[in-house]
C-alpha cells in the first residue's frame, strides 16, 4: 500500500445552522507513476485530488499533437485546486445553463489536468471507478464545472474521475501538414486523444486511490456522450474500460456517432485549409504562431466554420466504411424530456396552421397520417402535441439505434428522464438538456435550484442505478424499481423521474409504428402544386 498520511495540525471550522463543528484537517499523500500527490479530505471522509497533470502542456510545438507524457516531479504536488480549463470562449452562463453548469475558472492551453474523488482508505479496496467526459458541443466545458463534483458519488462507494480535454479548433483541427507530421498519418481528434491519455492514467494509477482498474466505467453527457461512443469504437481504448453510459448522445444527437456518416479525413483536411486561410495562416508554422484567441476569432459571415468535432481518421476512429468492432462493452443510454431536438417555447406561439404546415414540410406524403395520430383541435393544443410527437420520435430513435448496437454490446439499458428541476422563474425550460446531470452526481444542492424532497429521492435512485451499473454491469439493485434490459421490437424504455418503471416509447402501437417508419424510411416530398394553384 502506497498511501501515507500527513497531519497538518490545523483545525477547520465548519458551521451548520450556527453550530460550529471542528474536525482535524489532514492530507493524504499518494504515490503515482508521475510523482507524489496530496489531496484534501472533507467532513464526509471524501478526499479530492484536483488539478493532477496527466500529460505535458500542449503548447508551442505540442499544439495539435497527441498528448505527451508529463514530466516526473519531485516532492509532494498539492492537488488542492483545479487546473486551467482548456482554451474556450468564456460564457460563464447561458440560459438554461446557469453558473453551476458552466466553466467559471481560468482558461488556457496548459489544461491537461484531471480530478479524483475517493472515500477509500486503502489501495486494497478496489472500488468501482467512474470516469466522466463533459459536454459542451466539443466547444466548451471543463472538469471543474460545479455540477460535476464527485463528492456525492464518492461518499457512496465509487471512485470518480474527470478530466479536461481540448475543445474547438485546438482540439479537432484537421490539416494536411498535421497529417503529414503524424506517424499515424492522422490529424484532428486531439480532444479524444486527451480522453484516452486520461484513461491510460487511470488504468496505471487508480488502484492507489482505492479504485479497481478492471472495473472502469466511462460516462458522459451530450458531447461527452458522443465521446463515450467514439471511445467504444476506438481501437486505442482496448482494456481501458468495461462499461459505458451515454446521456443525451447516441441516437439523439450526432446520428450514429463514431465516424458513421462523417466526412473523410481528406474532406476535413480541405475544410481545415480553408479555415486556416481565413486566419491568414498558410502553413503549420503560421497556425502554431496564432494566439489561442486567434483560433477562436470569427472568420466572418459566410466564412469557414471552426473545426470542433471528431473525425473518422483511421487511427483514433475507424475510417468510414470499415467494419465496427466485433464486440463492445455494455451500455446505458437515454435522454431527458426536453432534450435537444424536442424543442421548447419559441418566439411566437404556434398555431394549428403553423403546425399543419410544418407537418407537411417534414412528413411529406405521410403528413395526413401524422396529423391523424397527433391531432390538435385548437391553437392551445399545439405546443403540447408538438412536444409529445418530438418525445415519441426521440425515444423511438434511441430504440432503433440500440437495435443496431445490441448486436455488439452484450447488454443495453435505455432510459427517459422526465423530472423537471424546479425553476419557478423559468418553467418554459422543463427537463432541459443537462438538467439530469445534477441528479446523476447527486449534487442537487450545488444546482442553485429550489429542490424538493422528491428531487432528492430521484437523485438517490438515479445515482444508485448509475453506480450499480458501474459496479456490476446491471443498474438494478436493492430498493430500486426493476429496469429491464433493452430488447429489440419491444419498444419500452425506463422512465426515471417521480415515476420509476418501464414505459412504452409512445402511447399507442400506431404512433410507434409511424415513428419507426419515418425514421427508417424517409417520406417522399409532397407533390408540387399544379398550374393555377
Buried (B, 14 or more C-beta within 10 A) or exposed (E): EEBEEEEEEEEBEEEEEEEEEEEEBBBBBBBBEBBBBBBBBBEEEBBBBBBBBBBBBBEEEBBBBBBEEBEEEEEBBBBBEBBBBBBBEEEEEEEBBBEBBBBBBEBEBBBBBBBBBBBBBEBEBBBBBBBBBBBBBBBBBBBBBBBBBBBBBBBBBBBBBBBBBBBBBBBBBBBBBBBEBBEEEBBBBBBBBBBBBBBBBBBBBBBBBBBBBEBBBBBBBBBBBBBBBBBBBBEBBEEBBBBBBBBBBBBBBBBBBBBBEBBBBEBBBBBBBEBBBBBEBEEBEEBBEBEBEEBBEEBEEEEBEBBBBBBBBBBBBBBBEEEBBEEBBBBBBBBBBBBBBBBBEEEEEBBBEBBBEBBBEBBBEBBEBBBEBBEBEEBEBBBEBBBBBBBBBBBBBBBBBBBEBBEBBEBBBBBBBBBBBBBEEEEEBBBBBBBBBBBBBBBBEBBBBEBEEEBBEBBBBBBBBBBBBBBEBBBBBEEBBEBBBBEEEEBBBBBBBEEBEEBBBBEEEEBBBBBBBBBEEEBEEEEEEEEEE
